């Protein structure tokens, strides 16, 4: 089941793990309906794929917000 999360008033979704990887998509308010950016995260050492996906999606949101302000 996908998890819908929020960071800095921006919604993002992390999907269940498949083949030790998780897909994520960010949905900024002023972004495209299909999602502004998407990616896949894999486990890194002791960090599981969920934690990596969350941190990667949050970094994408920070980039999106910085670009929207600049």
mmJSON file of the N, C-alpha and C atoms, coordinates in Angstrom:
{"data_MODEL":{"atom_site":{
"group_PDB":["ATOM","ATOM","ATOM","ATOM","ATOM","ATOM","ATOM","ATOM","ATOM","ATOM","ATOM","ATOM","ATOM","ATOM","ATOM","ATOM","ATOM","ATOM","ATOM","ATOM","ATOM","ATOM","ATOM","ATOM","ATOM","ATOM","ATOM","ATOM","ATOM","ATOM","ATOM","ATOM","ATOM","ATOM","ATOM","ATOM","ATOM","ATOM","ATOM","ATOM","ATOM","ATOM","ATOM","ATOM","ATOM","ATOM","ATOM","ATOM","ATOM","ATOM","ATOM","ATOM","ATOM","ATOM","ATOM","ATOM","ATOM","ATOM","ATOM","ATOM","ATOM","ATOM","ATOM","ATOM","ATOM","ATOM","ATOM","ATOM","ATOM","ATOM","ATOM","ATOM","ATOM","ATOM","ATOM","ATOM","ATOM","ATOM","ATOM","ATOM","ATOM","ATOM","ATOM","ATOM","ATOM","ATOM","ATOM","ATOM","ATOM","ATOM","ATOM","ATOM","ATOM","ATOM","ATOM","ATOM","ATOM","ATOM","ATOM","ATOM","ATOM","ATOM","ATOM","ATOM","ATOM","ATOM","ATOM","ATOM","ATOM","ATOM","ATOM","ATOM","ATOM","ATOM","ATOM","ATOM","ATOM","ATOM","ATOM","ATOM","ATOM","ATOM","ATOM","ATOM","ATOM","ATOM","ATOM","ATOM","ATOM","ATOM","ATOM","ATOM","ATOM","ATOM","ATOM","ATOM","ATOM","ATOM","ATOM","ATOM","ATOM","ATOM","ATOM","ATOM","ATOM","ATOM","ATOM","ATOM","ATOM","ATOM","ATOM","ATOM","ATOM","ATOM","ATOM","ATOM","ATOM","ATOM","ATOM","ATOM","ATOM","ATOM","ATOM","ATOM","ATOM","ATOM","ATOM","ATOM","ATOM","ATOM","ATOM","ATOM","ATOM","ATOM","ATOM","ATOM","ATOM","ATOM","ATOM","ATOM","ATOM","ATOM","ATOM","ATOM","ATOM","ATOM","ATOM","ATOM","ATOM","ATOM","ATOM","ATOM","ATOM","ATOM","ATOM","ATOM","ATOM","ATOM","ATOM","ATOM","ATOM","ATOM","ATOM","ATOM","ATOM","ATOM","ATOM","ATOM","ATOM","ATOM"],
"id":[1,2,3,4,5,6,7,8,9,10,11,12,13,14,15,16,17,18,19,20,21,22,23,24,25,26,27,28,29,30,31,32,33,34,35,36,37,38,39,40,41,42,43,44,45,46,47,48,49,50,51,52,53,54,55,56,57,58,59,60,61,62,63,64,65,66,67,68,69,70,71,72,73,74,75,76,77,78,79,80,81,82,83,84,85,86,87,88,89,90,91,92,93,94,95,96,97,98,99,100,101,102,103,104,105,106,107,108,109,110,111,112,113,114,115,116,117,118,119,120,121,122,123,124,125,126,127,128,129,130,131,132,133,134,135,136,137,138,139,140,141,142,143,144,145,146,147,148,149,150,151,152,153,154,155,156,157,158,159,160,161,162,163,164,165,166,167,168,169,170,171,172,173,174,175,176,177,178,179,180,181,182,183,184,185,186,187,188,189,190,191,192,193,194,195,196,197,198,199,200,201,202,203,204,205,206,207,208,209,210],
"type_symbol":["N","C","C","N","C","C","N","C","C","N","C","C","N","C","C","N","C","C","N","C","C","N","C","C","N","C","C","N","C","C","N","C","C","N","C","C","N","C","C","N","C","C","N","C","C","N","C","C","N","C","C","N","C","C","N","C","C","N","C","C","N","C","C","N","C","C","N","C","C","N","C","C","N","C","C","N","C","C","N","C","C","N","C","C","N","C","C","N","C","C","N","C","C","N","C","C","N","C","C","N","C","C","N","C","C","N","C","C","N","C","C","N","C","C","N","C","C","N","C","C","N","C","C","N","C","C","N","C","C","N","C","C","N","C","C","N","C","C","N","C","C","N","C","C","N","C","C","N","C","C","N","C","C","N","C","C","N","C","C","N","C","C","N","C","C","N","C","C","N","C","C","N","C","C","N","C","C","N","C","C","N","C","C","N","C","C","N","C","C","N","C","C","N","C","C","N","C","C","N","C","C","N","C","C","N","C","C","N","C","C"],
"label_atom_id":["N","CA","C","N","CA","C","N","CA","C","N","CA","C","N","CA","C","N","CA","C","N","CA","C","N","CA","C","N","CA","C","N","CA","C","N","CA","C","N","CA","C","N","CA","C","N","CA","C","N","CA","C","N","CA","C","N","CA","C","N","CA","C","N","CA","C","N","CA","C","N","CA","C","N","CA","C","N","CA","C","N","CA","C","N","CA","C","N","CA","C","N","CA","C","N","CA","C","N","CA","C","N","CA","C","N","CA","C","N","CA","C","N","CA","C","N","CA","C","N","CA","C","N","CA","C","N","CA","C","N","CA","C","N","CA","C","N","CA","C","N","CA","C","N","CA","C","N","CA","C","N","CA","C","N","CA","C","N","CA","C","N","CA","C","N","CA","C","N","CA","C","N","CA","C","N","CA","C","N","CA","C","N","CA","C","N","CA","C","N","CA","C","N","CA","C","N","CA","C","N","CA","C","N","CA","C","N","CA","C","N","CA","C","N","CA","C","N","CA","C","N","CA","C","N","CA","C","N","CA","C","N","CA","C","N","CA","C","N","CA","C","N","CA","C"],
"label_alt_id":[null,null,null,null,null,null,null,null,null,null,null,null,null,null,null,null,null,null,null,null,null,null,null,null,null,null,null,null,null,null,null,null,null,null,null,null,null,null,null,null,null,null,null,null,null,null,null,null,null,null,null,null,null,null,null,null,null,null,null,null,null,null,null,null,null,null,null,null,null,null,null,null,null,null,null,null,null,null,null,null,null,null,null,null,null,null,null,null,null,null,null,null,null,null,null,null,null,null,null,null,null,null,null,null,null,null,null,null,null,null,null,null,null,null,null,null,null,null,null,null,null,null,null,null,null,null,null,null,null,null,null,null,null,null,null,null,null,null,null,null,null,null,null,null,null,null,null,null,null,null,null,null,null,null,null,null,null,null,null,null,null,null,null,null,null,null,null,null,null,null,null,null,null,null,null,null,null,null,null,null,null,null,null,null,null,null,null,null,null,null,null,null,null,null,null,null,null,null,null,null,null,null,null,null,null,null,null,null,null,null],
"label_comp_id":["UNK","UNK","UNK","UNK","UNK","UNK","UNK","UNK","UNK","UNK","UNK","UNK","UNK","UNK","UNK","UNK","UNK","UNK","UNK","UNK","UNK","UNK","UNK","UNK","UNK","UNK","UNK","UNK","UNK","UNK","UNK","UNK","UNK","UNK","UNK","UNK","UNK","UNK","UNK","UNK","UNK","UNK","UNK","UNK","UNK","UNK","UNK","UNK","UNK","UNK","UNK","UNK","UNK","UNK","UNK","UNK","UNK","UNK","UNK","UNK","UNK","UNK","UNK","UNK","UNK","UNK","UNK","UNK","UNK","UNK","UNK","UNK","UNK","UNK","UNK","UNK","UNK","UNK","UNK","UNK","UNK","UNK","UNK","UNK","UNK","UNK","UNK","UNK","UNK","UNK","UNK","UNK","UNK","UNK","UNK","UNK","UNK","UNK","UNK","UNK","UNK","UNK","UNK","UNK","UNK","UNK","UNK","UNK","UNK","UNK","UNK","UNK","UNK","UNK","UNK","UNK","UNK","UNK","UNK","UNK","UNK","UNK","UNK","UNK","UNK","UNK","UNK","UNK","UNK","UNK","UNK","UNK","UNK","UNK","UNK","UNK","UNK","UNK","UNK","UNK","UNK","UNK","UNK","UNK","UNK","UNK","UNK","UNK","UNK","UNK","UNK","UNK","UNK","UNK","UNK","UNK","UNK","UNK","UNK","UNK","UNK","UNK","UNK","UNK","UNK","UNK","UNK","UNK","UNK","UNK","UNK","UNK","UNK","UNK","UNK","UNK","UNK","UNK","UNK","UNK","UNK","UNK","UNK","UNK","UNK","UNK","UNK","UNK","UNK","UNK","UNK","UNK","UNK","UNK","UNK","UNK","UNK","UNK","UNK","UNK","UNK","UNK","UNK","UNK","UNK","UNK","UNK","UNK","UNK","UNK"],
"label_asym_id":["A","A","A","A","A","A","A","A","A","A","A","A","A","A","A","A","A","A","A","A","A","A","A","A","A","A","A","A","A","A","A","A","A","A","A","A","A","A","A","A","A","A","A","A","A","A","A","A","A","A","A","A","A","A","A","A","A","A","A","A","A","A","A","A","A","A","A","A","A","A","A","A","A","A","A","A","A","A","A","A","A","A","A","A","A","A","A","A","A","A","A","A","A","A","A","A","A","A","A","A","A","A","A","A","A","A","A","A","A","A","A","A","A","A","A","A","A","A","A","A","A","A","A","A","A","A","A","A","A","A","A","A","A","A","A","A","A","A","A","A","A","A","A","A","A","A","A","A","A","A","A","A","A","A","A","A","A","A","A","A","A","A","A","A","A","A","A","A","A","A","A","A","A","A","A","A","A","A","A","A","A","A","A","A","A","A","A","A","A","A","A","A","A","A","A","A","A","A","A","A","A","A","A","A","A","A","A","A","A","A"],
"label_entity_id":["1","1","1","1","1","1","1","1","1","1","1","1","1","1","1","1","1","1","1","1","1","1","1","1","1","1","1","1","1","1","1","1","1","1","1","1","1","1","1","1","1","1","1","1","1","1","1","1","1","1","1","1","1","1","1","1","1","1","1","1","1","1","1","1","1","1","1","1","1","1","1","1","1","1","1","1","1","1","1","1","1","1","1","1","1","1","1","1","1","1","1","1","1","1","1","1","1","1","1","1","1","1","1","1","1","1","1","1","1","1","1","1","1","1","1","1","1","1","1","1","1","1","1","1","1","1","1","1","1","1","1","1","1","1","1","1","1","1","1","1","1","1","1","1","1","1","1","1","1","1","1","1","1","1","1","1","1","1","1","1","1","1","1","1","1","1","1","1","1","1","1","1","1","1","1","1","1","1","1","1","1","1","1","1","1","1","1","1","1","1","1","1","1","1","1","1","1","1","1","1","1","1","1","1","1","1","1","1","1","1"],
"label_seq_id":[1,1,1,2,2,2,3,3,3,4,4,4,5,5,5,6,6,6,7,7,7,8,8,8,9,9,9,10,10,10,11,11,11,12,12,12,13,13,13,14,14,14,15,15,15,16,16,16,17,17,17,18,18,18,19,19,19,20,20,20,21,21,21,22,22,22,23,23,23,24,24,24,25,25,25,26,26,26,27,27,27,28,28,28,29,29,29,30,30,30,31,31,31,32,32,32,33,33,33,34,34,34,35,35,35,36,36,36,37,37,37,38,38,38,39,39,39,40,40,40,41,41,41,42,42,42,43,43,43,44,44,44,45,45,45,46,46,46,47,47,47,48,48,48,49,49,49,50,50,50,51,51,51,52,52,52,53,53,53,54,54,54,55,55,55,56,56,56,57,57,57,58,58,58,59,59,59,60,60,60,61,61,61,62,62,62,63,63,63,64,64,64,65,65,65,66,66,66,67,67,67,68,68,68,69,69,69,70,70,70],
"pdbx_PDB_ins_code":[null,null,null,null,null,null,null,null,null,null,null,null,null,null,null,null,null,null,null,null,null,null,null,null,null,null,null,null,null,null,null,null,null,null,null,null,null,null,null,null,null,null,null,null,null,null,null,null,null,null,null,null,null,null,null,null,null,null,null,null,null,null,null,null,null,null,null,null,null,null,null,null,null,null,null,null,null,null,null,null,null,null,null,null,null,null,null,null,null,null,null,null,null,null,null,null,null,null,null,null,null,null,null,null,null,null,null,null,null,null,null,null,null,null,null,null,null,null,null,null,null,null,null,null,null,null,null,null,null,null,null,null,null,null,null,null,null,null,null,null,null,null,null,null,null,null,null,null,null,null,null,null,null,null,null,null,null,null,null,null,null,null,null,null,null,null,null,null,null,null,null,null,null,null,null,null,null,null,null,null,null,null,null,null,null,null,null,null,null,null,null,null,null,null,null,null,null,null,null,null,null,null,null,null,null,null,null,null,null,null],
"Cartn_x":[0.834,0.0,0.889,0.551,1.337,1.121,2.127,2.028,2.053,1.062,0.985,1.493,2.532,3.201,3.232,3.625,3.696,4.997,5.589,6.815,6.77,6.896,6.839,5.586,4.466,3.169,3.121,3.93,3.96,3.702,2.785,2.434,3.415,3.791,4.583,4.15,4.381,3.912,5.11,5.141,6.159,5.416,5.79,5.134,5.821,5.14,5.731,7.009,7.813,9.087,8.86,9.557,9.59,11.032,11.521,12.917,13.894,13.643,14.5,14.6,13.573,13.551,12.136,12.053,10.762,10.704,9.573,9.347,8.742,9.027,8.444,8.113,7.135,6.72,6.358,6.749,6.339,5.234,4.294,3.16,3.046,3.896,3.767,2.423,1.921,0.628,0.558,1.603,1.598,2.269,2.526,3.221,2.267,2.822,1.992,1.198,0.017,-0.856,-0.223,0.62,1.261,2.458,2.794,3.943,5.076,5.759,6.827,8.139,8.363,9.602,9.334,10.019,9.857,11.198,11.302,12.544,12.366,13.463,13.494,14.612,14.346,15.342,15.6,16.863,17.269,17.914,17.933,18.584,20.038,20.516,21.915,22.489,23.267,23.856,22.783,22.787,21.808,20.495,20.482,19.258,18.386,17.156,16.224,15.724,15.092,14.638,13.574,12.753,11.739,12.402,13.351,14.039,14.781,15.419,16.126,15.124,13.979,12.958,12.432,12.186,11.688,12.704,13.954,14.989,15.203,15.148,15.334,14.161,12.947,11.765,11.78,12.181,12.243,13.295,14.412,15.428,14.866,14.063,13.443,12.454,11.72,10.786,11.561,12.657,13.482,13.96,14.394,14.842,13.687,12.523,11.337,10.972,10.936,10.574,11.616,12.883,13.931,13.8,13.477,13.287,12.048,11.018,9.784,9.965,10.882,11.115,12.149,13.021,14.118,13.788],
"Cartn_y":[-1.174,0.0,1.252,2.201,3.43,4.278,5.08,5.988,7.411,8.196,9.592,10.413,11.177,11.944,13.418,14.253,15.684,16.238,17.17,17.839,19.253,20.233,21.65,21.966,21.474,21.673,21.12,20.129,19.487,17.989,17.457,16.044,15.201,14.06,13.098,11.687,10.762,9.386,8.451,7.47,6.416,5.088,4.318,3.045,1.905,0.764,-0.395,-0.867,-1.54,-2.041,-3.19,-3.124,-4.218,-4.386,-5.596,-5.884,-4.974,-4.785,-4.0,-2.519,-2.011,-0.601,-0.05,1.258,1.937,3.112,3.258,4.41,5.54,6.773,7.942,8.988,9.851,10.942,12.127,13.346,14.542,15.253,15.828,16.536,17.938,18.883,20.253,20.852,21.795,22.412,23.012,23.696,24.344,23.492,22.235,21.359,20.612,19.85,19.068,17.989,17.699,16.716,15.327,15.018,13.704,13.6,14.692,14.708,15.51,16.249,17.125,16.382,15.407,14.633,13.261,12.269,10.901,10.2,9.152,8.408,7.072,6.372,5.077,5.101,4.554,4.521,3.081,2.773,1.444,1.563,0.455,0.424,0.842,1.596,2.03,1.647,0.592,0.155,-0.19,0.498,0.234,0.979,1.92,2.668,1.875,1.632,0.9,1.739,1.098,1.786,2.842,2.621,3.624,4.919,4.814,6.007,6.725,5.977,6.575,7.266,6.633,7.226,8.527,8.537,9.746,10.873,10.602,11.643,12.134,11.237,11.623,12.467,12.075,12.852,14.226,14.299,15.584,16.503,15.941,16.745,17.271,16.453,16.895,18.025,17.938,19.01,20.296,20.189,21.376,22.019,21.201,21.738,22.423,21.778,22.34,23.687,23.746,24.992,26.092,25.73,26.707,27.26,26.412,26.846,27.72,27.438,28.224,29.609,29.739,31.032,31.858,31.19,31.9,32.259],
"Cartn_z":[0.0,0.0,0.0,-0.818,-0.894,0.353,0.68,1.812,1.286,1.682,1.282,2.459,2.205,3.244,2.863,3.797,3.537,4.118,3.393,3.821,3.281,4.162,3.756,2.942,3.398,2.737,1.315,1.033,-0.285,-0.083,-0.857,-0.749,-1.569,-1.02,-1.78,-1.422,-2.338,-2.181,-2.279,-1.369,-1.399,-1.542,-2.554,-2.823,-2.068,-1.951,-1.27,-1.959,-1.2,-1.713,-2.695,-3.821,-4.786,-5.23,-5.167,-5.528,-4.786,-3.487,-2.591,-2.99,-3.662,-4.049,-3.85,-3.644,-3.498,-4.458,-5.106,-5.978,-5.154,-5.55,-4.901,-5.962,-5.661,-6.544,-5.666,-6.079,-5.345,-6.128,-5.389,-5.97,-5.363,-5.784,-5.272,-5.702,-4.921,-5.212,-6.603,-7.028,-8.341,-9.416,-9.106,-10.044,-10.949,-11.87,-12.785,-12.031,-12.521,-11.886,-11.835,-12.801,-12.857,-11.916,-11.257,-10.351,-10.942,-10.081,-10.556,-10.743,-9.89,-9.973,-9.375,-9.899,-9.395,-9.413,-8.639,-8.595,-7.896,-7.747,-7.073,-6.049,-4.891,-3.82,-3.411,-3.191,-2.73,-1.36,-0.641,0.666,0.536,1.532,1.568,2.924,2.967,4.227,5.233,6.367,7.411,7.186,6.264,5.973,5.01,5.424,4.574,3.423,2.464,1.262,1.569,2.608,2.945,3.391,4.281,4.79,3.657,2.781,1.644,0.719,0.463,-0.402,0.198,1.505,2.172,2.052,2.357,2.289,0.862,-0.098,-1.496,-1.992,-1.639,-2.026,-1.367,-0.105,0.582,-0.053,-0.482,-1.18,-2.505,-3.202,-4.459,-4.191,-3.085,-2.721,-2.428,-1.694,-1.421,-2.712,-3.686,-4.984,-5.705,-5.686,-6.363,-5.754,-4.43,-3.755,-3.99,-4.01,-4.279,-5.691,-6.643,-8.022,-8.193,-7.411,-7.492,-6.907,-5.948,-5.313,-6.071,-6.814,-7.467,-8.842],
"occupancy":[1.0,1.0,1.0,1.0,1.0,1.0,1.0,1.0,1.0,1.0,1.0,1.0,1.0,1.0,1.0,1.0,1.0,1.0,1.0,1.0,1.0,1.0,1.0,1.0,1.0,1.0,1.0,1.0,1.0,1.0,1.0,1.0,1.0,1.0,1.0,1.0,1.0,1.0,1.0,1.0,1.0,1.0,1.0,1.0,1.0,1.0,1.0,1.0,1.0,1.0,1.0,1.0,1.0,1.0,1.0,1.0,1.0,1.0,1.0,1.0,1.0,1.0,1.0,1.0,1.0,1.0,1.0,1.0,1.0,1.0,1.0,1.0,1.0,1.0,1.0,1.0,1.0,1.0,1.0,1.0,1.0,1.0,1.0,1.0,1.0,1.0,1.0,1.0,1.0,1.0,1.0,1.0,1.0,1.0,1.0,1.0,1.0,1.0,1.0,1.0,1.0,1.0,1.0,1.0,1.0,1.0,1.0,1.0,1.0,1.0,1.0,1.0,1.0,1.0,1.0,1.0,1.0,1.0,1.0,1.0,1.0,1.0,1.0,1.0,1.0,1.0,1.0,1.0,1.0,1.0,1.0,1.0,1.0,1.0,1.0,1.0,1.0,1.0,1.0,1.0,1.0,1.0,1.0,1.0,1.0,1.0,1.0,1.0,1.0,1.0,1.0,1.0,1.0,1.0,1.0,1.0,1.0,1.0,1.0,1.0,1.0,1.0,1.0,1.0,1.0,1.0,1.0,1.0,1.0,1.0,1.0,1.0,1.0,1.0,1.0,1.0,1.0,1.0,1.0,1.0,1.0,1.0,1.0,1.0,1.0,1.0,1.0,1.0,1.0,1.0,1.0,1.0,1.0,1.0,1.0,1.0,1.0,1.0,1.0,1.0,1.0,1.0,1.0,1.0,1.0,1.0,1.0,1.0,1.0,1.0],
"B_iso_or_equiv":[0.0,0.0,0.0,0.0,0.0,0.0,0.0,0.0,0.0,0.0,0.0,0.0,0.0,0.0,0.0,0.0,0.0,0.0,0.0,0.0,0.0,0.0,0.0,0.0,0.0,0.0,0.0,0.0,0.0,0.0,0.0,0.0,0.0,0.0,0.0,0.0,0.0,0.0,0.0,0.0,0.0,0.0,0.0,0.0,0.0,0.0,0.0,0.0,0.0,0.0,0.0,0.0,0.0,0.0,0.0,0.0,0.0,0.0,0.0,0.0,0.0,0.0,0.0,0.0,0.0,0.0,0.0,0.0,0.0,0.0,0.0,0.0,0.0,0.0,0.0,0.0,0.0,0.0,0.0,0.0,0.0,0.0,0.0,0.0,0.0,0.0,0.0,0.0,0.0,0.0,0.0,0.0,0.0,0.0,0.0,0.0,0.0,0.0,0.0,0.0,0.0,0.0,0.0,0.0,0.0,0.0,0.0,0.0,0.0,0.0,0.0,0.0,0.0,0.0,0.0,0.0,0.0,0.0,0.0,0.0,0.0,0.0,0.0,0.0,0.0,0.0,0.0,0.0,0.0,0.0,0.0,0.0,0.0,0.0,0.0,0.0,0.0,0.0,0.0,0.0,0.0,0.0,0.0,0.0,0.0,0.0,0.0,0.0,0.0,0.0,0.0,0.0,0.0,0.0,0.0,0.0,0.0,0.0,0.0,0.0,0.0,0.0,0.0,0.0,0.0,0.0,0.0,0.0,0.0,0.0,0.0,0.0,0.0,0.0,0.0,0.0,0.0,0.0,0.0,0.0,0.0,0.0,0.0,0.0,0.0,0.0,0.0,0.0,0.0,0.0,0.0,0.0,0.0,0.0,0.0,0.0,0.0,0.0,0.0,0.0,0.0,0.0,0.0,0.0,0.0,0.0,0.0,0.0,0.0,0.0],
"pdbx_formal_charge":[null,null,null,null,null,null,null,null,null,null,null,null,null,null,null,null,null,null,null,null,null,null,null,null,null,null,null,null,null,null,null,null,null,null,null,null,null,null,null,null,null,null,null,null,null,null,null,null,null,null,null,null,null,null,null,null,null,null,null,null,null,null,null,null,null,null,null,null,null,null,null,null,null,null,null,null,null,null,null,null,null,null,null,null,null,null,null,null,null,null,null,null,null,null,null,null,null,null,null,null,null,null,null,null,null,null,null,null,null,null,null,null,null,null,null,null,null,null,null,null,null,null,null,null,null,null,null,null,null,null,null,null,null,null,null,null,null,null,null,null,null,null,null,null,null,null,null,null,null,null,null,null,null,null,null,null,null,null,null,null,null,null,null,null,null,null,null,null,null,null,null,null,null,null,null,null,null,null,null,null,null,null,null,null,null,null,null,null,null,null,null,null,null,null,null,null,null,null,null,null,null,null,null,null,null,null,null,null,null,null],
"auth_seq_id":[1,1,1,2,2,2,3,3,3,4,4,4,5,5,5,6,6,6,7,7,7,8,8,8,9,9,9,10,10,10,11,11,11,12,12,12,13,13,13,14,14,14,15,15,15,16,16,16,17,17,17,18,18,18,19,19,19,20,20,20,21,21,21,22,22,22,23,23,23,24,24,24,25,25,25,26,26,26,27,27,27,28,28,28,29,29,29,30,30,30,31,31,31,32,32,32,33,33,33,34,34,34,35,35,35,36,36,36,37,37,37,38,38,38,39,39,39,40,40,40,41,41,41,42,42,42,43,43,43,44,44,44,45,45,45,46,46,46,47,47,47,48,48,48,49,49,49,50,50,50,51,51,51,52,52,52,53,53,53,54,54,54,55,55,55,56,56,56,57,57,57,58,58,58,59,59,59,60,60,60,61,61,61,62,62,62,63,63,63,64,64,64,65,65,65,66,66,66,67,67,67,68,68,68,69,69,69,70,70,70],
"auth_comp_id":["UNK","UNK","UNK","UNK","UNK","UNK","UNK","UNK","UNK","UNK","UNK","UNK","UNK","UNK","UNK","UNK","UNK","UNK","UNK","UNK","UNK","UNK","UNK","UNK","UNK","UNK","UNK","UNK","UNK","UNK","UNK","UNK","UNK","UNK","UNK","UNK","UNK","UNK","UNK","UNK","UNK","UNK","UNK","UNK","UNK","UNK","UNK","UNK","UNK","UNK","UNK","UNK","UNK","UNK","UNK","UNK","UNK","UNK","UNK","UNK","UNK","UNK","UNK","UNK","UNK","UNK","UNK","UNK","UNK","UNK","UNK","UNK","UNK","UNK","UNK","UNK","UNK","UNK","UNK","UNK","UNK","UNK","UNK","UNK","UNK","UNK","UNK","UNK","UNK","UNK","UNK","UNK","UNK","UNK","UNK","UNK","UNK","UNK","UNK","UNK","UNK","UNK","UNK","UNK","UNK","UNK","UNK","UNK","UNK","UNK","UNK","UNK","UNK","UNK","UNK","UNK","UNK","UNK","UNK","UNK","UNK","UNK","UNK","UNK","UNK","UNK","UNK","UNK","UNK","UNK","UNK","UNK","UNK","UNK","UNK","UNK","UNK","UNK","UNK","UNK","UNK","UNK","UNK","UNK","UNK","UNK","UNK","UNK","UNK","UNK","UNK","UNK","UNK","UNK","UNK","UNK","UNK","UNK","UNK","UNK","UNK","UNK","UNK","UNK","UNK","UNK","UNK","UNK","UNK","UNK","UNK","UNK","UNK","UNK","UNK","UNK","UNK","UNK","UNK","UNK","UNK","UNK","UNK","UNK","UNK","UNK","UNK","UNK","UNK","UNK","UNK","UNK","UNK","UNK","UNK","UNK","UNK","UNK","UNK","UNK","UNK","UNK","UNK","UNK","UNK","UNK","UNK","UNK","UNK","UNK"],
"auth_asym_id":["A","A","A","A","A","A","A","A","A","A","A","A","A","A","A","A","A","A","A","A","A","A","A","A","A","A","A","A","A","A","A","A","A","A","A","A","A","A","A","A","A","A","A","A","A","A","A","A","A","A","A","A","A","A","A","A","A","A","A","A","A","A","A","A","A","A","A","A","A","A","A","A","A","A","A","A","A","A","A","A","A","A","A","A","A","A","A","A","A","A","A","A","A","A","A","A","A","A","A","A","A","A","A","A","A","A","A","A","A","A","A","A","A","A","A","A","A","A","A","A","A","A","A","A","A","A","A","A","A","A","A","A","A","A","A","A","A","A","A","A","A","A","A","A","A","A","A","A","A","A","A","A","A","A","A","A","A","A","A","A","A","A","A","A","A","A","A","A","A","A","A","A","A","A","A","A","A","A","A","A","A","A","A","A","A","A","A","A","A","A","A","A","A","A","A","A","A","A","A","A","A","A","A","A","A","A","A","A","A","A"],
"auth_atom_id":["N","CA","C","N","CA","C","N","CA","C","N","CA","C","N","CA","C","N","CA","C","N","CA","C","N","CA","C","N","CA","C","N","CA","C","N","CA","C","N","CA","C","N","CA","C","N","CA","C","N","CA","C","N","CA","C","N","CA","C","N","CA","C","N","CA","C","N","CA","C","N","CA","C","N","CA","C","N","CA","C","N","CA","C","N","CA","C","N","CA","C","N","CA","C","N","CA","C","N","CA","C","N","CA","C","N","CA","C","N","CA","C","N","CA","C","N","CA","C","N","CA","C","N","CA","C","N","CA","C","N","CA","C","N","CA","C","N","CA","C","N","CA","C","N","CA","C","N","CA","C","N","CA","C","N","CA","C","N","CA","C","N","CA","C","N","CA","C","N","CA","C","N","CA","C","N","CA","C","N","CA","C","N","CA","C","N","CA","C","N","CA","C","N","CA","C","N","CA","C","N","CA","C","N","CA","C","N","CA","C","N","CA","C","N","CA","C","N","CA","C","N","CA","C","N","CA","C","N","CA","C","N","CA","C","N","CA","C","N","CA","C","N","CA","C"],
"pdbx_PDB_model_num":[1,1,1,1,1,1,1,1,1,1,1,1,1,1,1,1,1,1,1,1,1,1,1,1,1,1,1,1,1,1,1,1,1,1,1,1,1,1,1,1,1,1,1,1,1,1,1,1,1,1,1,1,1,1,1,1,1,1,1,1,1,1,1,1,1,1,1,1,1,1,1,1,1,1,1,1,1,1,1,1,1,1,1,1,1,1,1,1,1,1,1,1,1,1,1,1,1,1,1,1,1,1,1,1,1,1,1,1,1,1,1,1,1,1,1,1,1,1,1,1,1,1,1,1,1,1,1,1,1,1,1,1,1,1,1,1,1,1,1,1,1,1,1,1,1,1,1,1,1,1,1,1,1,1,1,1,1,1,1,1,1,1,1,1,1,1,1,1,1,1,1,1,1,1,1,1,1,1,1,1,1,1,1,1,1,1,1,1,1,1,1,1,1,1,1,1,1,1,1,1,1,1,1,1,1,1,1,1,1,1]
}}}
